[in-house]
């Protein structure tokens, strides 16, 4: 039976443990999570283990990235089950700070990343990327890993965090892991647990519509026309679309010239659950 990871709750204990890895000349990878772990998170851990000798997984439901009417209170918290999964994977350290450890009384600093954070998620969740950049910036400085692994499902977030590490000279390699999907194409997400059986049967339409749009663009269809069709397809199935767009895959700026690398991104509500997805085109 695999040994349980060392569970630490403070910055001091995390740094002490990471220091022992560094003293041994070992490369350290960080996998930041909000818990409620599923196979998508497990794939991030496996990638971390490919690129580093030691793996640290953080579990922290970050209040700073939730808006006042969002699901912070009901966000799934399954620490014991998460720890079992991480034990089976052979993770070295689990960092599970309290809110008070991350944001002590009097905390007043926020990190804002411009560029890839503009629009899309920011139009609907204006606090989101400042909250994400702040907590991940703190995790990077608390752990001081050599690299950190994030999933492509949250593509805009991935681009924001790459820019964060670059702009602040953090000397941390931000690596992407491919989106994991159910057999019918639905991207794995902790929020999928909110879906009713009927909603779950409808959810793959986002991936289906983006896949058709990507194929159409590859065949010469104008990207704006392709994403308009995708949006209409998603709406027709009863979802409320926040956005379906084609953007520059490297900057997330609107497309301006033929030949740019294209990323399709979508967000839509299915009942009370907000789903996001993206694909290259």
C-alpha positions in Angstrom: 0.0 0.0 0.0 1.3 3.4 -0.9 2.4 5.8 1.8 0.1 8.7 2.5 1.4 12.1 1.4 2.7 14.4 4.0 -0.2 16.8 4.7 0.8 20.4 5.7 -1.4 23.4 6.5 1.1 26.3 6.8 3.5 28.1 4.6 6.3 27.4 7.1 5.8 23.6 7.0 5.4 23.6 3.2 8.6 25.5 2.7 10.5 23.3 5.2 9.5 20.1 3.3 10.2 21.6 -0.1 13.6 22.7 1.2 14.5 19.0 1.9 13.7 18.1 -1.7 15.9 21.0 -2.9 18.7 19.9 -0.6 18.6 16.5 -2.3 18.8 18.1 -5.7 15.2 17.0 -6.6 13.0 18.9 -9.1 9.6 19.9 -7.6 6.3 20.2 -9.4 3.2 21.9 -8.0 -0.4 21.0 -9.0 -2.8 23.7 -7.7 -6.4 22.4 -7.2 -9.6 23.3 -5.3 -10.1 19.7 -4.4 -13.1 17.5 -5.5 -10.5 15.6 -7.5 -11.4 13.6 -10.6 -9.5 11.9 -13.4 -8.7 15.3 -14.9 -6.8 16.3 -11.8 -5.1 12.8 -11.7 -3.8 13.4 -15.2 -2.2 16.7 -14.0 -0.5 14.7 -11.2 0.8 12.1 -13.6 2.2 14.8 -15.9 3.9 16.4 -12.8 5.5 13.1 -12.0 6.8 12.9 -15.5 8.7 16.2 -15.2 9.7 16.2 -11.6 11.0 13.9 -8.8 8.6 15.4 -6.2 5.0 16.4 -6.5 3.1 18.9 -4.3 -0.7 19.1 -4.7 -2.5 22.1 -3.1 -6.1 21.9 -2.1 -7.7 25.2 -1.4 -11.2 26.5 -2.4 -10.2 30.1 -3.0 -12.9 32.6 -2.0 -11.2 35.4 -3.9 -12.2 34.0 -7.3 -15.9 33.5 -6.5 -18.4 36.3 -7.0 -21.1 37.2 -4.4 -23.7 35.1 -6.2 -21.5 32.2 -7.2 -21.1 28.7 -5.7 -18.4 29.1 -3.0 -20.5 27.7 -0.2 -21.7 24.7 -2.2 -18.5 24.0 -4.1 -17.8 20.3 -3.4 -15.3 19.7 -0.6 -14.2 16.0 -0.4 -10.8 16.2 1.4 -10.7 12.6 2.7 -11.6 11.1 -0.8 -9.1 13.5 -2.4 -6.4 12.3 0.0 -7.1 8.7 -0.9 -6.7 9.4 -4.6 -3.5 11.3 -4.0 -2.2 8.5 -1.9 -2.8 6.0 -4.7 -1.0 8.3 -7.1 2.1 8.5 -4.8 2.0 12.3 -4.3 4.6 13.5 -1.9 3.0 16.5 -0.2 -0.6 17.8 0.1 -0.7 21.5 1.0 -4.2 22.3 2.5 -4.0 25.8 4.0 -6.9 27.5 5.7 -8.4 30.8 4.4 -6.7 32.5 7.4 -3.4 31.1 6.3 -3.8 32.3 2.7 -5.4 35.6 3.6 -4.4 36.7 7.1 -6.2 39.5 8.8 -5.4 42.8 7.1 -4.4 41.1 3.8 -4.7 43.8 1.1 -2.7 42.7 -2.0 -4.2 41.6 -5.3 -2.5 40.6 -8.5 -4.0 41.7 -11.8 -2.7 40.3 -15.1 -3.6 42.2 -18.2 -3.6 40.9 -21.8 -5.0 37.4 -21.9 -7.4 38.1 -19.0 -9.3 40.7 -21.1 -12.9 39.7 -22.0 -14.4 36.3 -22.1 -14.5 35.0 -18.5 -13.8 38.6 -17.3 -16.9 39.9 -18.9 -19.1 37.5 -16.8 -16.9 37.0 -13.7 -15.0 40.3 -13.3 -13.3 39.2 -10.1 -12.2 35.8 -11.3 -8.8 36.3 -12.8 -7.6 38.7 -10.1 -8.6 36.0 -7.6 -6.9 33.3 -9.5 -3.7 35.2 -10.2 -3.5 36.3 -6.5 -3.9 32.8 -5.1 -1.7 31.1 -7.7 0.9 33.9 -7.3 0.9 33.2 -3.5 1.1 29.4 -4.1 4.1 29.9 -6.4 5.9 32.0 -3.8 4.9 29.7 -0.9 6.0 26.5 -2.6 8.7 27.8 -5.0 8.3 24.9 -7.4 10.4 24.3 -10.6 7.2 23.9 -12.6 3.4 23.9 -12.2 0.8 22.0 -14.1 -2.6 23.3 -15.2 -5.3 21.8 -17.5 -6.1 23.1 -20.9 -9.8 23.0 -20.0 -9.4 26.3 -18.3 -7.5 27.7 -21.3 -7.9 31.4 -20.6 -6.7 30.8 -17.0 -3.7 28.8 -18.3 -2.7 31.8 -20.6 -3.2 34.2 -17.7 -0.9 32.1 -15.4 1.7 31.7 -18.1 1.8 35.5 -18.4 1.9 35.9 -14.6 5.0 33.7 -14.2 6.7 35.4 -17.2 5.9 39.0 -16.2 7.0 38.6 -12.6 10.2 36.7 -13.4 9.1 33.8 -11.1 11.4 31.3 -12.9 8.5 28.7 -12.8 7.7 26.7 -15.9 3.9 26.7 -16.4 3.0 23.5 -18.2 -0.3 22.5 -19.8 -2.0 19.1 -19.6 -4.7 18.1 -22.2 -8.4 18.3 -21.3 -9.7 14.9 -20.1 -13.2 14.0 -21.4 -16.0 11.6 -20.8 -16.7 9.1 -23.6 -19.3 11.5 -25.0 -16.9 14.4 -25.1 -17.9 16.3 -21.9 -14.9 17.9 -20.3 -14.2 16.6 -16.8 -15.1 19.2 -14.2 -15.9 19.2 -10.5 -19.0 21.2 -11.3 -20.4 18.3 -13.5 -21.6 16.9 -10.2 -24.2 19.6 -10.1 -25.9 18.4 -13.3 -29.1 16.4 -13.1 -29.3 13.2 -15.3 -31.3 15.1 -17.9 -28.8 18.0 -18.0 -25.9 15.6 -18.1 -27.3 14.1 -21.3 -27.4 17.5 -22.9 -24.0 18.8 -21.7 -21.9 17.3 -24.5 -23.5 19.6 -27.0 -20.8 22.2 -26.2 -18.0 19.9 -27.3 -20.0 18.7 -30.3 -20.6 22.3 -31.5 -17.0 23.3 -31.0 -15.7 20.2 -32.8 -17.9 21.0 -35.8 -16.7 24.6 -35.8 -13.1 23.5 -35.7 -13.7 21.1 -38.6 -15.4 23.9 -40.6 -12.6 26.4 -40.0 -10.1 23.8 -41.1 -12.1 23.4 -44.3 -12.0 27.2 -45.0 -15.1 28.5 -43.2 -14.7 32.0 -41.8 -14.1 31.6 -38.0 -16.9 34.2 -37.1 -19.4 32.2 -39.1 -18.3 28.9 -37.6 -18.6 30.1 -34.0 -22.0 31.7 -34.7 -23.3 28.4 -35.9 -21.8 26.7 -32.8 -23.5 29.2 -30.5 -26.8 28.7 -32.3 -26.5 24.9 -31.9 -25.8 25.2 -28.2 -28.7 27.6 -27.7 -31.1 25.4 -29.6 -30.4 22.6 -27.2 -31.6 24.8 -24.3 -28.4 26.1 -22.9 -27.9 29.8 -22.1 -24.7 30.9 -24.0 -22.3 33.4 -22.4 -19.9 33.3 -25.3 -18.6 31.2 -28.2 -15.6 32.8 -29.8 -12.6 32.2 -32.0 -9.4 33.9 -30.6 -5.7 33.9 -31.2 -4.5 30.8 -29.4 -1.4 32.5 -28.0 -2.7 35.9 -26.9 -6.5 35.4 -26.8 -6.8 38.6 -28.7 -9.5 38.8 -31.4 -8.4 37.3 -34.7 -7.1 39.9 -37.2 -5.2 38.1 -40.0 -5.4 34.8 -41.8 -3.0 32.1 -40.6 -3.2 33.0 -36.9 -3.3 30.0 -34.5 -7.0 29.7 -33.5 -8.5 28.6 -30.2 -12.3 28.2 -29.9 -13.7 28.9 -26.4 -17.2 28.6 -25.1 -19.1 29.1 -21.8 -22.8 28.3 -21.3 -25.3 27.7 -18.5 -27.1 24.4 -18.3 -29.7 24.9 -15.6 -27.8 26.4 -12.6 -24.4 25.0 -13.8 -21.9 27.0 -15.8 -19.9 24.9 -18.2 -16.8 25.9 -20.2 -14.8 24.2 -22.9 -12.3 25.0 -25.7 -10.6 23.4 -28.7 -7.9 24.2 -31.1 -9.0 25.0 -34.7 
